[in-house]
Amino acid sequence: MGTFERIRRISPYALAAFAIIFVAFMVASDADIGNLVNQGRDYRTAELAVINGKKVLYKDFEEQVRERIEQQRSQNPEQSLEIDENQMRKSIWTEILEETLLEQEAEKIGIKVTDDEILDVLLDNPPDYLRKPFTDSAGNFQRQTYLEIITNPDIIYRRLPNTVPQEEKRRIVEQFKKDLINIEKFLRKEKLMNGVRTFVAIAGSFVSPSYATEKYIYENSVADARVIFLDVKDVPDDKVKVSEDEIKKYYDENKQFFPDKPRRKLKYAIFKIVPSHQDSMQVQKNINKFYEELNRLTDIEERSKLFQRKFTEFNGEISDFKLAKDLPTQLAPYITSIPVGQVVGPIQTNDGTYFIRLEETRKGENEVVKASHILIEFGNNKDSALTVAKDILKKAKAGEDFASLARKYSQDKGSAINGGDLGYFGKGMMVKPFEDACFSAKVGDIVGPIESQFGYHIIWVQDKKSEEFKYSYIKFVPQVSRNTERIINRNARLLKEKVEKGIPFDSAAKELEVTVRTTDFFERNKPVLGSNYLSALAFEGKVGDVLEPFELKNQGIIVAQIVDERKGGYVPLEDLRERIKFTLMKRKKLDILEKKAKEIYAKVKNYGTLAIAKQNDTTLNVLEWLDIKNNGFIPGVGQDWAFTSKVFQLPLNSISEPFRGERGYYIIEVFRKVMPDEVSIKNETRKTMQSIMANWRQSAYMMWFNKIKENAKIKDYRAKFYRDF
């Protein structure tokens, strides 16, 4: 038996210990057999996709999903790991698509990975993740032990303790075999991908010496010029007219530059899944009942017993010990001020209505302070700011309401709206002078002005605590009841039925009091409203079809009708009309400027330089543009490659004829030009070539692969199995 076959017949029971993070192709949830049965498909042969003729089977895809989930959970056996199955499926789909396309391209190119290459890695040059379990504390790799276990499954079986049942030993060996096969697959794919990437990088990063020379020259050249610039933006729109015939003629002559793919458009309405009025009323009823029962009790133990019953009934929760500064802001004043065992509520907050019971307190190591402040910024006059701060301090100490003073005077707008309240905070959370003042003062003290980098602070210390608090709470928030869900789903289906009977979508939606919107045109396999499933459904039907209502993640139940389609070919004229009109108007404005530019040139050409021309004709608007580079950018004007390229073609100290650029007409006199000498060009061209090649190598592969993906023939059937993909 060959070495490779022997390897394939084993599988390390210690693969979990091997920490094989590298085999990262497995994801999230069990196969949706029910969906397949309902569609009359055979689970063993159902196709998830076809990529350039290669089938991707649903069962194989789900197998990878399940294995990936198991792998992630095995890496965190002590944690209750929540896995986003949908996101994992998306990740695996991307991997399969990219791997399949790369394998197909590798075959075309002629790149292969032999068994000997894989053996070389496994036996002679094992990667770190395989070496690590066989490396002792001194850092020595136990090669012999590694080779024995990798190549001989009997050793694994015999080395397991006798306490391990034989059946378990066999399972361990089989698992090792399975995992080693995955290692082999991973190494093969890795080598294949690296081979393709290298091939593409080399093929796509060829740089000619002449290009490198030109690039070095224009990157290291600079010029100064005097310019008479006639800006196209200075020609009013009403000076030019573009007819419909001109727009159509331009479109017909240039439409090949505007290719388009098949597209669809939807009209839709979303029924939001939110609590109904009845749901809210029921919650309020529960709150009122709890409050009334609690209000009838004065004994702390009786109130606690009632809370415990309600805690069980409404699925209350218990919080761990927290410092006062870490308590929820709107609950903290209650939690920190009641005795252990006491129940308070209802407490209305931004996220619901609470009843709380203080369970326990304990002495903490870190003291926290509760304070309010009024900030007076320095502004332009620090002494004046100090005078204002002292005046406010007097008012506060005289008994004026601190919160009112903060709202009126404080320049810390974030806290001013809350009367200056900063809540509880510990050391290290505020700037040092402010912190020192707060922790030095006594509870109830009003101190200041305290100077910090932000200005002068007037501070009212309201409380100090070092305790930690443990509390339980019951939170009441309106929830969507089953009855409300039924009504929402019924209304969605009713809208579909009305439209299918011939009632216009807008009219039917108005009857059901739901807003109608329309999507832009979208392509196949591009998410619309964040959903690939919705996009897939839109391309399965025909114009006029009403799609089956379904829940759109985080939005509600959507009902959509296909209202328009485009077959592909070229972007239609109506989508390009304004763009073409703008282009033609710009051309006509440039034509107007051409006449004016020629008139100006006739006046200045005999002066020799624009500097002399300006001395003789003060009406000329001659600009000086300094440090111009051949990078297509004019400081203060914008991009115009035609201009910057022209500057470096012109001779020094002569007035050019009018030159038409992208942004207007230019009459140019270059009066300084610094360019690299022949020695520098010769010495630096090679370095420039290497730099360009390095940059191109990084982008060449992605550009190549995106083109491969764009041209691939992909039949994607995921919408038949999943709603989120």
PESULUR-V167444 format. One record per residue. RES is the residue in three letters. PSI is psi in whole degrees, 0 to 359 (* if undefined). Layout:
res:RES psi:PSI
res:RES psi:PSI
This chain:
res:MET psi:132
res:GLY psi:157
res:THR psi:318
res:PHE psi:320
res:GLU psi:324
res:ARG psi:320
res:ILE psi:319
res:ARG psi:346
res:ARG psi:6
res:ILE psi:177
res:SER psi:115
res:PRO psi:124
res:TYR psi:338
res:ALA psi:17
res:LEU psi:327
res:ALA psi:320
res:ALA psi:333
res:PHE psi:346
res:ALA psi:56
res:ILE psi:79
res:ILE psi:339
res:PHE psi:328
res:VAL psi:82
res:ALA psi:49
res:PHE psi:81
res:MET psi:143
res:VAL psi:228
res:ALA psi:54
res:SER psi:166
res:ASP psi:157
res:ALA psi:141
res:ASP psi:72
res:ILE psi:321
res:GLY psi:319
res:ASN psi:320
res:LEU psi:316
res:VAL psi:316
res:ASN psi:329
res:GLN psi:3
res:GLY psi:27
res:ARG psi:154
res:ASP psi:121
res:TYR psi:325
res:ARG psi:337
res:THR psi:359
res:ALA psi:133
res:GLU psi:130
res:LEU psi:326
res:ALA psi:163
res:VAL psi:120
res:ILE psi:107
res:ASN psi:43
res:GLY psi:345
res:LYS psi:126
res:LYS psi:139
res:VAL psi:112
res:LEU psi:144
res:TYR psi:318
res:LYS psi:322
res:ASP psi:321
res:PHE psi:312
res:GLU psi:330
res:GLU psi:317
res:GLN psi:322
res:VAL psi:311
res:ARG psi:318
res:GLU psi:322
res:ARG psi:320
res:ILE psi:313
res:GLU psi:321
res:GLN psi:314
res:GLN psi:320
res:ARG psi:326
res:SER psi:333
res:GLN psi:342
res:ASN psi:61
res:PRO psi:336
res:GLU psi:358
res:GLN psi:145
res:SER psi:91
res:LEU psi:122
res:GLU psi:124
res:ILE psi:129
res:ASP psi:98
res:GLU psi:319
res:ASN psi:317
res:GLN psi:323
res:MET psi:321
res:ARG psi:317
res:LYS psi:318
res:SER psi:315
res:ILE psi:321
res:TRP psi:316
res:THR psi:317
res:GLU psi:313
res:ILE psi:315
res:LEU psi:311
res:GLU psi:318
res:GLU psi:318
res:THR psi:313
res:LEU psi:319
res:LEU psi:320
res:GLU psi:318
res:GLN psi:318
res:GLU psi:323
res:ALA psi:321
res:GLU psi:319
res:LYS psi:319
res:ILE psi:332
res:GLY psi:20
res:ILE psi:126
res:LYS psi:154
res:VAL psi:119
res:THR psi:163
res:ASP psi:324
res:ASP psi:324
res:GLU psi:320
res:ILE psi:318
res:LEU psi:322
res:ASP psi:319
res:VAL psi:311
res:LEU psi:319
res:LEU psi:322
res:ASP psi:328
res:ASN psi:58
res:PRO psi:140
res:PRO psi:168
res:ASP psi:323
res:TYR psi:340
res:LEU psi:331
res:ARG psi:323
res:LYS psi:313
res:PRO psi:343
res:PHE psi:22
res:THR psi:126
res:ASP psi:179
res:SER psi:340
res:ALA psi:359
res:GLY psi:12
res:ASN psi:130
res:PHE psi:121
res:GLN psi:79
res:ARG psi:317
res:GLN psi:315
res:THR psi:317
res:TYR psi:312
res:LEU psi:323
res:GLU psi:316
res:ILE psi:322
res:ILE psi:325
res:THR psi:351
res:ASN psi:103
res:PRO psi:334
res:ASP psi:327
res:ILE psi:318
res:ILE psi:314
res:TYR psi:314
res:ARG psi:330
res:ARG psi:347
res:LEU psi:144
res:PRO psi:152
res:ASN psi:342
res:THR psi:345
res:VAL psi:123
res:PRO psi:150
res:GLN psi:320
res:GLU psi:320
res:GLU psi:322
res:LYS psi:315
res:ARG psi:321
res:ARG psi:319
res:ILE psi:315
res:VAL psi:318
res:GLU psi:322
res:GLN psi:321
res:PHE psi:318
res:LYS psi:313
res:LYS psi:318
res:ASP psi:325
res:LEU psi:325
res:ILE psi:321
res:ASN psi:323
res:ILE psi:315
res:GLU psi:314
res:LYS psi:317
res:PHE psi:313
res:LEU psi:321
res:ARG psi:315
res:LYS psi:319
res:GLU psi:315
res:LYS psi:321
res:LEU psi:313
res:MET psi:318
res:ASN psi:323
res:GLY psi:316
res:VAL psi:316
res:ARG psi:317
res:THR psi:315
res:PHE psi:312
res:VAL psi:319
res:ALA psi:318
res:ILE psi:314
res:ALA psi:327
res:GLY psi:1
res:SER psi:23
res:PHE psi:133
res:VAL psi:126
res:SER psi:147
res:PRO psi:323
res:SER psi:322
res:TYR psi:316
res:ALA psi:321
res:THR psi:313
res:GLU psi:317
res:LYS psi:317
res:TYR psi:318
res:ILE psi:310
res:TYR psi:336
res:GLU psi:339
res:ASN psi:23
res:SER psi:150
res:VAL psi:148
res:ALA psi:154
res:ASP psi:142
res:ALA psi:149
res:ARG psi:136
res:VAL psi:135
res:ILE psi:114
res:PHE psi:121
res:LEU psi:104
res:ASP psi:130
res:VAL psi:334
res:LYS psi:343
res:ASP psi:353
res:VAL psi:117
res:PRO psi:147
res:ASP psi:326
res:ASP psi:358
res:LYS psi:347
res:VAL psi:147
res:LYS psi:136
res:VAL psi:122
res:SER psi:163
res:GLU psi:324
res:ASP psi:321
res:GLU psi:320
res:ILE psi:315
res:LYS psi:320
res:LYS psi:316
res:TYR psi:317
res:TYR psi:312
res:ASP psi:326
res:GLU psi:342
res:ASN psi:5
res:LYS psi:338
res:GLN psi:342
res:PHE psi:1
res:PHE psi:64
res:PRO psi:151
res:ASP psi:149
res:LYS psi:163
res:PRO psi:138
res:ARG psi:158
res:ARG psi:160
res:LYS psi:140
res:LEU psi:145
res:LYS psi:135
res:TYR psi:162
res:ALA psi:142
res:ILE psi:123
res:PHE psi:106
res:LYS psi:138
res:ILE psi:87
res:VAL psi:155
res:PRO psi:140
res:SER psi:173
res:HIS psi:320
res:GLN psi:321
res:ASP psi:315
res:SER psi:320
res:MET psi:323
res:GLN psi:319
res:VAL psi:316
res:GLN psi:324
res:LYS psi:317
res:ASN psi:320
res:ILE psi:313
res:ASN psi:319
res:LYS psi:314
res:PHE psi:314
res:TYR psi:315
res:GLU psi:316
res:GLU psi:319
res:LEU psi:323
res:ASN psi:336
res:ARG psi:347
res:LEU psi:134
res:THR psi:335
res:ASP psi:130
res:ILE psi:325
res:GLU psi:321
res:GLU psi:321
res:ARG psi:322
res:SER psi:320
res:LYS psi:318
res:LEU psi:316
res:PHE psi:319
res:GLN psi:321
res:ARG psi:315
res:LYS psi:326
res:PHE psi:316
res:THR psi:318
res:GLU psi:321
res:PHE psi:19
res:ASN psi:58
res:GLY psi:172
res:GLU psi:157
res:ILE psi:133
res:SER psi:146
res:ASP psi:172
res:PHE psi:135
res:LYS psi:147
res:LEU psi:159
res:ALA psi:323
res:LYS psi:339
res:ASP psi:358
res:LEU psi:152
res:PRO psi:131
res:THR psi:315
res:GLN psi:346
res:LEU psi:337
res:ALA psi:315
res:PRO psi:328
res:TYR psi:313
res:ILE psi:321
res:THR psi:355
res:SER psi:359
res:ILE psi:154
res:PRO psi:160
res:VAL psi:134
res:GLY psi:344
res:GLN psi:148
res:VAL psi:133
res:VAL psi:154
res:GLY psi:168
res:PRO psi:144
res:ILE psi:115
res:GLN psi:124
res:THR psi:179
res:ASN psi:334
res:ASP psi:11
res:GLY psi:186
res:THR psi:130
res:TYR psi:147
res:PHE psi:132
res:ILE psi:154
res:ARG psi:128
res:LEU psi:119
res:GLU psi:319
res:GLU psi:152
res:THR psi:156
res:ARG psi:156
res:LYS psi:126
res:GLY psi:167
res:GLU psi:336
res:ASN psi:123
res:GLU psi:144
res:VAL psi:155
res:VAL psi:143
res:LYS psi:124
res:ALA psi:158
res:SER psi:156
res:HIS psi:162
res:ILE psi:124
res:LEU psi:131
res:ILE psi:112
res:GLU psi:156
res:PHE psi:321
res:GLY psi:215
res:ASN psi:348
res:ASN psi:101
res:LYS psi:321
res:ASP psi:320
res:SER psi:320
res:ALA psi:321
res:LEU psi:320
res:THR psi:316
res:VAL psi:316
res:ALA psi:318
res:LYS psi:322
res:ASP psi:319
res:ILE psi:322
res:LEU psi:318
res:LYS psi:316
res:LYS psi:319
res:ALA psi:317
res:LYS psi:338
res:ALA psi:355
res:GLY psi:1
res:GLU psi:147
res:ASP psi:120
res:PHE psi:318
res:ALA psi:320
res:SER psi:319
res:LEU psi:320
res:ALA psi:316
res:ARG psi:326
res:LYS psi:318
res:TYR psi:332
res:SER psi:136
res:GLN psi:6
res:ASP psi:89
res:LYS psi:331
res:GLY psi:319
res:SER psi:338
res:ALA psi:321
res:ILE psi:341
res:ASN psi:24
res:GLY psi:24
res:GLY psi:0
res:ASP psi:125
res:LEU psi:359
res:GLY psi:197
res:TYR psi:143
res:PHE psi:153
res:GLY psi:182
res:LYS psi:144
res:GLY psi:357
res:MET psi:345
res:MET psi:165
res:VAL psi:151
res:LYS psi:311
res:PRO psi:321
res:PHE psi:314
res:GLU psi:312
res:ASP psi:318
res:ALA psi:318
res:CYS psi:315
res:PHE psi:343
res:SER psi:329
res:ALA psi:162
res:LYS psi:160
res:VAL psi:129
res:GLY psi:344
res:ASP psi:144
res:ILE psi:117
res:VAL psi:160
res:GLY psi:187
res:PRO psi:135
res:ILE psi:124
res:GLU psi:132
res:SER psi:183
res:GLN psi:343
res:PHE psi:342
res:GLY psi:208
res:TYR psi:135
res:HIS psi:135
res:ILE psi:124
res:ILE psi:134
res:TRP psi:112
res:VAL psi:116
res:GLN psi:333
res:ASP psi:155
res:LYS psi:136
res:LYS psi:150
res:SER psi:0
res:GLU psi:156
res:GLU psi:144
res:PHE psi:135
res:LYS psi:129
res:TYR psi:158
res:SER psi:156
res:TYR psi:153
res:ILE psi:123
res:LYS psi:126
res:PHE psi:118
res:VAL psi:133
res:PRO psi:129
res:GLN psi:153
res:VAL psi:117
res:SER psi:164
res:ARG psi:324
res:ASN psi:319
res:THR psi:318
res:GLU psi:317
res:ARG psi:319
res:ILE psi:317
res:ILE psi:313
res:ASN psi:322
res:ARG psi:317
res:ASN psi:323
res:ALA psi:315
res:ARG psi:326
res:LEU psi:320
res:LEU psi:315
res:LYS psi:314
res:GLU psi:319
res:LYS psi:315
res:VAL psi:321
res:GLU psi:336
res:LYS psi:359
res:GLY psi:355
res:ILE psi:130
res:PRO psi:143
res:PHE psi:314
res:ASP psi:318
res:SER psi:316
res:ALA psi:320
res:ALA psi:324
res:LYS psi:320
res:GLU psi:325
res:LEU psi:7
res:GLU psi:49
res:VAL psi:143
res:THR psi:140
res:VAL psi:137
res:ARG psi:165
res:THR psi:136
res:THR psi:163
res:ASP psi:170
res:PHE psi:139
res:PHE psi:155
res:GLU psi:163
res:ARG psi:146
res:ASN psi:16
res:LYS psi:129
res:PRO psi:139
res:VAL psi:133
res:LEU psi:33
res:GLY psi:11
res:SER psi:118
res:ASN psi:329
res:TYR psi:315
res:LEU psi:319
res:SER psi:317
res:ALA psi:317
res:LEU psi:321
res:ALA psi:328
res:PHE psi:352
res:GLU psi:334
res:GLY psi:189
res:LYS psi:167
res:VAL psi:131
res:GLY psi:337
res:ASP psi:143
res:VAL psi:124
res:LEU psi:154
res:GLU psi:130
res:PRO psi:142
res:PHE psi:165
res:GLU psi:121
res:LEU psi:123
res:LYS psi:128
res:ASN psi:13
res:GLN psi:315
res:GLY psi:192
res:ILE psi:122
res:ILE psi:138
res:VAL psi:125
res:ALA psi:146
res:GLN psi:136
res:ILE psi:116
res:VAL psi:347
res:ASP psi:158
res:GLU psi:157
res:ARG psi:135
res:LYS psi:347
res:GLY psi:177
res:GLY psi:263
res:TYR psi:150
res:VAL psi:129
res:PRO psi:156
res:LEU psi:320
res:GLU psi:331
res:ASP psi:338
res:LEU psi:355
res:ARG psi:309
res:GLU psi:323
res:ARG psi:316
res:ILE psi:319
res:LYS psi:317
res:PHE psi:316
res:THR psi:315
res:LEU psi:323
res:MET psi:320
res:LYS psi:318
res:ARG psi:315
res:LYS psi:325
res:LYS psi:320
res:LEU psi:324
res:ASP psi:320
res:ILE psi:317
res:LEU psi:331
res:GLU psi:315
res:LYS psi:316
res:LYS psi:320
res:ALA psi:320
res:LYS psi:323
res:GLU psi:318
res:ILE psi:318
res:TYR psi:321
res:ALA psi:330
res:LYS psi:328
res:VAL psi:344
res:LYS psi:331
res:ASN psi:354
res:TYR psi:343
res:GLY psi:310
res:THR psi:157
res:LEU psi:334
res:ALA psi:315
res:ILE psi:321
res:ALA psi:320
res:LYS psi:325
res:GLN psi:327
res:ASN psi:340
res:ASP psi:96
res:THR psi:350
res:THR psi:346
res:LEU psi:133
res:ASN psi:87
res:VAL psi:121
res:LEU psi:152
res:GLU psi:116
res:TRP psi:117
res:LEU psi:155
res:ASP psi:46
res:ILE psi:133
res:LYS psi:156
res:ASN psi:61
res:ASN psi:12
res:GLY psi:5
res:PHE psi:131
res:ILE psi:114
res:PRO psi:130
res:GLY psi:353
res:VAL psi:309
res:GLY psi:200
res:GLN psi:132
res:ASP psi:90
res:TRP psi:325
res:ALA psi:319
res:PHE psi:308
res:THR psi:326
res:SER psi:320
res:LYS psi:322
res:VAL psi:319
res:PHE psi:359
res:GLN psi:341
res:LEU psi:149
res:PRO psi:164
res:LEU psi:148
res:ASN psi:41
res:SER psi:152
res:ILE psi:125
res:SER psi:158
res:GLU psi:161
res:PRO psi:134
res:PHE psi:129
res:ARG psi:118
res:GLY psi:193
res:GLU psi:331
res:ARG psi:357
res:GLY psi:199
res:TYR psi:144
res:TYR psi:137
res:ILE psi:122
res:ILE psi:140
res:GLU psi:110
res:VAL psi:119
res:PHE psi:355
res:ARG psi:136
res:LYS psi:121
res:VAL psi:119
res:MET psi:151
res:PRO psi:147
res:ASP psi:172
res:GLU psi:322
res:VAL psi:314
res:SER psi:316
res:ILE psi:315
res:LYS psi:318
res:ASN psi:327
res:GLU psi:346
res:THR psi:319
res:ARG psi:317
res:LYS psi:320
res:THR psi:318
res:MET psi:315
res:GLN psi:320
res:SER psi:316
res:ILE psi:315
res:MET psi:320
res:ALA psi:317
res:ASN psi:318
res:TRP psi:324
res:ARG psi:323
res:GLN psi:324
res:SER psi:338
res:ALA psi:317
res:TYR psi:313
res:MET psi:319
res:MET psi:316
res:TRP psi:313
res:PHE psi:321
res:ASN psi:324
res:LYS psi:319
res:ILE psi:316
res:LYS psi:321
res:GLU psi:324
res:ASN psi:355
res:ALA psi:148
res:LYS psi:103
res:ILE psi:122
res:LYS psi:109
res:ASP psi:112
res:TYR psi:17
res:ARG psi:332
res:ALA psi:342
res:LYS psi:346
res:PHE psi:333
res:TYR psi:154
res:ARG psi:346
res:ASP psi:109
res:PHE psi:*
